[in-house]
Every structure is written in C-alpha cells, then in structure tokens.
Amino acid sequence: RVEYSNAGITLAALAVERATGLPFPKALQALVLEPLEVEAYLGEDPPRPALYVPGNYGHHTGAPTEPFNSSFWLHLAQPYGGLVTTAAGMLDLACAFLPGTGFLPRELLADALTDQTNGVPGRLMGMMSGQPFPWGLGPDLHDAKQPHFAPPEASTGSFGHAGASGSLVWVDPAAGVAWAVLGPATFDRWWLQ
C-alpha cells in the first residue's frame, strides 16, 4: 500500500546534491527558484517575518526550536519542509507542472502527472485514504480520492500538494484555475476540523 513519507523527497534531494555537487538549498535556488523567478527561502531566515503557524508543539511550543516558526526550524533546510515563500510563489511552483510551460521536460512532466502507484491503495497521514491511491512523481493526484483537500468540483486531473504547516497549493487544468491556501494552523488541525 502507498503511505506518504518525506523519505522519498529526502532521497530525491540527495540525488540532486550528488548530480549537481551543490547543497540542496543552493541547487533548488539555481535550478528551480531563479528560473521561475520565485522568491523563496530554504535554510535561511526570510528578509521579513514569515506567517506564524499556531499549533500545539508540545515542549517545543514557544521554544527556540518551535516547528515552522523558529529560526532553528528554518535553518534545518529540510527538502520536505521549511521552504518559505508567498502565495504567488506557491502558485508559480505548482503551475510549473502545467503542460506547455516549458519548465519541465515533456517526459518528466508526463511522469510527474501520471499515477506512479499502479492502482495500489494507500493513505495520507491518517487524514485520507483511497483504493486506489494515485500519486504522481511529486504531486498528489486528485483522481477519485474522497475525502480530499480539493473541493468535490475539482476535476479528477487536478493536482497539487499540502504541507504540514497548513499550506496547500492546487491546480485544476481542466477548469483553468489554481489556488493557494496559507493555512490558519498546522494541517492536521484545520483539515480534521
């Protein structure tokens, strides 16, 4: 069965480091953020305060190690979490997966938006499950998953990604729309309510 994990993203980042000879944050900046003209920060404090993400972080709440909100967290530069950008930056990153943008090679784009799970059932952090549970090469594919982060009106060909900090970006090519949500709390809190 498919179980979402950050391990795959970490392995992909290690492959990027090996191929480029650069630390992942620098490779991300050079290969993705600069060409797309996205203002984003990974592994460093942004020049202005980031949105505060309320949550219950146990003994880390209010501490210098608080997830999402501390300089310590931002400097971890995890490839699966900690990128700070704007809603426009989120949309630019997600829309780079649209056919015709020319950012991704055609073959990679096709793989990214094609189910890589081969019809296997799965779940996402206990919040949703499905049989099958389609997932692309990076993006979550809506397909027929219910419940889902996308509204019921979203086409089965829509795709995107949700972050633990409460952010969500989604693209529906059939409807010609994309949206970004800067969540009011950590994802497990606002999605499950």
Phi, psi and chi 1 to 4 in degrees:
 res  aa     phi    psi   chi1   chi2   chi3   chi4
   1 ARG       -  157.3   90.9  176.3  176.5 -177.5
   2 VAL   -86.8  130.9  176.7      -      -      -
   3 GLU  -132.5  116.7  178.4   73.6   39.0      -
   4 TYR   -57.0  138.0  179.6   83.4      -      -
   5 SER  -150.2  145.0  168.8      -      -      -
   6 ASN   -76.2   -9.5  -68.0  -30.7      -      -
   7 ALA   -60.9  -38.9      -      -      -      -
   8 GLY   -63.1  -40.9      -      -      -      -
   9 ILE   -65.2  -40.5  -62.4  168.3      -      -
  10 THR   -63.9  -43.0  -58.2      -      -      -
  11 LEU   -63.6  -39.9  -68.9  172.0      -      -
  12 ALA   -63.1  -40.1      -      -      -      -
  13 ALA   -64.4  -38.8      -      -      -      -
  14 LEU   -64.0  -38.1  -68.8  171.2      -      -
  15 ALA   -64.8  -39.2      -      -      -      -
  16 VAL   -63.6  -43.6  167.8      -      -      -
  17 GLU   -60.8  -43.7  -72.7 -176.5  -19.0      -
  18 ARG   -64.8  -42.2 -175.4  167.6  -74.2  176.2
  19 ALA   -70.9  -35.2      -      -      -      -
  20 THR   -97.7  -21.9   63.7      -      -      -
  21 GLY    75.0   12.9      -      -      -      -
  22 LEU  -114.3  149.6  -63.7  170.6      -      -
  23 PRO   -60.2  146.5  -15.4   25.0      -      -
  24 PHE   -52.8  -45.1 -178.7   71.1      -      -
  25 PRO   -57.9  -38.3  -26.6   36.5      -      -
  26 LYS   -71.5  -39.4  -68.5 -164.4  179.7  -53.5
  27 ALA   -64.4  -43.0      -      -      -      -
  28 LEU   -58.4  -44.6  176.3   69.2      -      -
  29 GLN   -61.3  -48.7 -171.7   71.1   37.1      -
  30 ALA   -72.7  -38.8      -      -      -      -
  31 LEU   -91.9  -23.4  -61.7  171.3      -      -
  32 VAL  -123.9  -58.7  178.6      -      -      -
  33 LEU   -65.8  -46.7  -58.2  175.7      -      -
  34 GLU   -65.3  -48.5  -73.8  174.9    9.0      -
  35 PRO   -60.1  -33.8  -23.3   31.6      -      -
  36 LEU   -87.2   -4.0  -68.4  174.9      -      -
  37 GLU    56.8   44.4  -61.4  179.2   -4.1      -
  38 VAL   -99.5  125.7  170.9      -      -      -
  39 GLU   -80.7  113.3  178.5 -168.5    5.4      -
  40 ALA  -155.4  157.5      -      -      -      -
  41 TYR  -135.5  130.3  -53.7   90.3      -      -
  42 LEU  -135.0  119.9 -178.3   65.4      -      -
  43 GLY    88.8   11.9      -      -      -      -
  44 GLU  -152.5  159.8   60.0 -177.0  -44.0      -
  45 ASP   -75.7  135.4  -69.1  -57.1      -      -
  46 PRO   -68.8  161.2   20.6  -26.5      -      -
  47 PRO   -70.0  -13.5   23.9  -31.4      -      -
  48 ARG  -134.7  157.0   55.6 -165.3  179.2  -80.6
  49 PRO   -58.8  138.6  -20.1   30.1      -      -
  50 ALA   -82.8  160.7      -      -      -      -
  51 LEU   -57.5  132.4 -180.0   69.6      -      -
  52 TYR   -77.3  132.2 -179.0   80.8      -      -
  53 VAL  -106.4  102.0 -178.2      -      -      -
  54 PRO   -69.6  149.2   20.9  -26.0      -      -
  55 GLY   178.3  170.4      -      -      -      -
  56 ASN   -98.3  103.4 -179.7    1.2      -      -
  57 TYR  -104.8   24.3  -53.2  113.2      -      -
  58 GLY    59.5 -137.2      -      -      -      -
  59 HIS   -70.4   -6.3   67.5  -81.9      -      -
  60 HIS   -87.7  -11.5  -66.1  -75.1      -      -
  61 THR   -59.3  123.5  -58.3      -      -      -
  62 GLY    76.0   -3.4      -      -      -      -
  63 ALA   -86.4  165.2      -      -      -      -
  64 PRO   -64.9   -7.6  -17.1   25.9      -      -
  65 THR  -108.2   13.1   56.0      -      -      -
  66 GLU   -57.6  127.9 -176.7  173.8   75.9      -
  67 PRO   -57.8  143.7  -25.5   34.9      -      -
  68 PHE    71.2  -30.9  -49.4  117.8      -      -
  69 ASN  -109.2   -9.3  -58.8  -48.0      -      -
  70 SER  -104.7  155.3   65.4      -      -      -
  71 SER   -60.7  -36.2 -177.5      -      -      -
  72 PHE   -55.7  -48.9  169.4   81.3      -      -
  73 TRP   -61.2  -46.8  174.8  -94.8      -      -
  74 LEU   -62.3  -35.5  -64.3  175.6      -      -
  75 HIS   -78.7   -8.1  -76.6 -100.2      -      -
  76 LEU   -65.5  -28.6  -70.1  174.7      -      -
  77 ALA    53.0   45.0      -      -      -      -
  78 GLN   -69.2  134.0  -59.5  -67.4  -12.1      -
  79 PRO   -67.2  -17.0   17.8  -25.0      -      -
  80 TYR  -100.4   -1.3   56.0   80.8      -      -
  81 GLY  -171.9  146.6      -      -      -      -
  82 GLY   112.4   -3.6      -      -      -      -
  83 LEU   -69.7  127.7 -178.3   72.1      -      -
  84 VAL  -108.8  122.9  176.0      -      -      -
  85 THR  -149.0 -176.8 -170.8      -      -      -
  86 THR   -97.0  172.7   62.0      -      -      -
  87 ALA   -60.4  -39.4      -      -      -      -
  88 ALA   -63.3  -38.9      -      -      -      -
  89 GLY   -64.6  -40.7      -      -      -      -
  90 MET   -60.0  -44.3  -68.6  168.5   59.8      -
  91 LEU   -65.7  -41.6  -71.1  167.1      -      -
  92 ASP   -61.9  -40.9  -72.8  -17.0      -      -
  93 LEU   -65.4  -44.9  -71.0  167.3      -      -
  94 ALA   -68.8  -39.9      -      -      -      -
  95 CYS   -71.9  -12.7  -72.2      -      -      -
  96 ALA   -64.3  -16.9      -      -      -      -
  97 PHE   -86.3   -1.2  -74.2   87.1      -      -
  98 LEU   -76.4  137.1  -75.0  170.4      -      -
  99 PRO   -59.6  142.7  -22.5   32.6      -      -
 100 GLY    93.4   -9.1      -      -      -      -
 101 THR   -76.2  -25.3   61.3      -      -      -
 102 GLY    79.2    2.1      -      -      -      -
 103 PHE   -75.9  -47.7  179.8   69.9      -      -
 104 LEU   -98.0  142.2  -65.3  172.4      -      -
 105 PRO   -57.2  146.7  -20.2   29.2      -      -
 106 ARG   -53.2  -43.4 -169.2  170.1   15.5  131.3
 107 GLU   -66.3  -42.2  -62.6   80.7   13.6      -
 108 LEU   -65.9  -40.6  178.2   57.3      -      -
 109 LEU   -61.0  -43.4 -175.9   60.5      -      -
 110 ALA   -61.9  -43.4      -      -      -      -
 111 ASP   -65.0  -39.1  -74.8  -16.0      -      -
 112 ALA   -62.8  -33.9      -      -      -      -
 113 LEU  -105.7   16.9  -62.0  179.0      -      -
 114 THR  -113.7  139.5  -59.7      -      -      -
 115 ASP   -56.2  121.7  179.7   21.0      -      -
 116 GLN   -99.4    1.3  -59.6  -64.9  -44.4      -
 117 THR   -94.5   -8.9   67.5      -      -      -
 118 ASN    59.1   37.6 -149.8   17.3      -      -
 119 GLY    81.4    9.3      -      -      -      -
 120 VAL   -75.5  140.8  173.0      -      -      -
 121 PRO   -70.3  161.6   23.6  -29.5      -      -
 122 GLY  -169.3 -171.8      -      -      -      -
 123 ARG  -155.9  163.2   66.2 -175.6 -168.9  148.6
 124 LEU  -124.5  105.5  176.3   63.0      -      -
 125 MET    44.9   35.0  -61.8 -179.0  -78.5      -
 126 GLY    71.4    3.1      -      -      -      -
 127 MET   -91.0  -32.0  -70.1 -175.7 -104.2      -
 128 MET  -152.2  156.3   72.9  168.6  110.4      -
 129 SER  -145.5  168.9   59.9      -      -      -
 130 GLY  -167.6  157.8      -      -      -      -
 131 GLN  -139.5   98.5 -170.9  166.9   -9.5      -
 132 PRO   -79.0  176.3   30.3  -34.3      -      -
 133 PHE  -128.4   77.1 -161.7   75.3      -      -
 134 PRO   -67.4  138.8   22.1  -27.7      -      -
 135 TRP  -145.2  135.8 -155.8  -82.9      -      -
 136 GLY   -85.4 -166.7      -      -      -      -
 137 LEU   -86.5   75.6 -168.6   59.3      -      -
 138 GLY   118.2  -70.3      -      -      -      -
 139 PRO   -73.0  149.5  -17.1   28.0      -      -
 140 ASP   -76.4  130.3  173.9    8.4      -      -
 141 LEU  -101.1  125.8  -53.7  177.1      -      -
 142 HIS   -60.5  -54.8 -175.3  -44.0      -      -
 143 ASP    48.6 -122.9 -160.1   65.1      -      -
 144 ALA  -113.7   18.6      -      -      -      -
 145 LYS   -61.8  132.4  -68.5 -179.5 -165.8  142.8
 146 GLN  -146.2  131.9  -69.1  -63.8  -24.8      -
 147 PRO   -68.2  167.5   29.8  -34.2      -      -
 148 HIS  -148.9  163.0 -163.0  -92.6      -      -
 149 PHE   -67.5  -31.8  -49.2  127.4      -      -
 150 ALA   -78.2  149.9      -      -      -      -
 151 PRO   -67.7  159.0   20.9  -29.0      -      -
 152 PRO   -57.0  -26.1  -18.8   26.5      -      -
 153 GLU   -75.3  -15.0  -61.4   81.6   14.2      -
 154 ALA   -65.6  142.3      -      -      -      -
 155 SER   -68.9  157.3   73.7      -      -      -
 156 THR   -65.8  -17.0   57.5      -      -      -
 157 GLY   -90.6    7.3      -      -      -      -
 158 SER   -78.0  158.3   65.0      -      -      -
 159 PHE  -151.9  165.7   62.4   89.0      -      -
 160 GLY   168.5 -154.4      -      -      -      -
 161 HIS  -158.6  144.8 -155.7   -4.1      -      -
 162 ALA  -111.4  145.6      -      -      -      -
 163 GLY  -113.0  151.3      -      -      -      -
 164 ALA   -61.0  -25.3      -      -      -      -
 165 SER   -72.5   -7.4   67.2      -      -      -
 166 GLY   107.8   -1.7      -      -      -      -
 167 SER   -85.5  152.8  -63.2      -      -      -
 168 LEU  -148.5  136.1  167.6   74.2      -      -
 169 VAL  -130.5  136.0   64.8      -      -      -
 170 TRP  -142.9  144.7 -152.3  -99.4      -      -
 171 VAL  -128.5  131.3  179.6      -      -      -
 172 ASP  -120.5   91.8 -169.6  -19.9      -      -
 173 PRO   -59.5  -34.6  -17.9   27.8      -      -
 174 ALA   -64.6  -37.0      -      -      -      -
 175 ALA   -89.9  -12.3      -      -      -      -
 176 GLY    70.7   31.2      -      -      -      -
 177 VAL  -130.9  155.9  -62.8      -      -      -
 178 ALA  -143.6  149.6      -      -      -      -
 179 TRP  -144.5  154.0   59.6   92.2      -      -
 180 ALA  -127.7  140.4      -      -      -      -
 181 VAL  -122.6  125.7  174.7      -      -      -
 182 LEU   -98.9   98.2  -56.9  175.5      -      -
 183 GLY   -59.6  150.2      -      -      -      -
 184 PRO   -80.2   -6.5   30.8  -34.8      -      -
 185 ALA  -165.9  174.6      -      -      -      -
 186 THR   -56.7  151.2   54.1      -      -      -
 187 PHE   -58.0  -40.5 -155.1   76.2      -      -
 188 ASP   -64.1  -26.3   59.0  -24.6      -      -
 189 ARG   -79.9  -47.1  -67.7 -179.6   67.1 -156.0
 190 TRP   -83.1  -28.0   74.6  -98.5      -      -
 191 TRP   -71.9  -39.7  167.8 -111.1      -      -
 192 LEU   -80.9   -9.2  -65.9  175.2      -      -
 193 GLN   -85.6      -  -67.4 -179.5    3.4      -
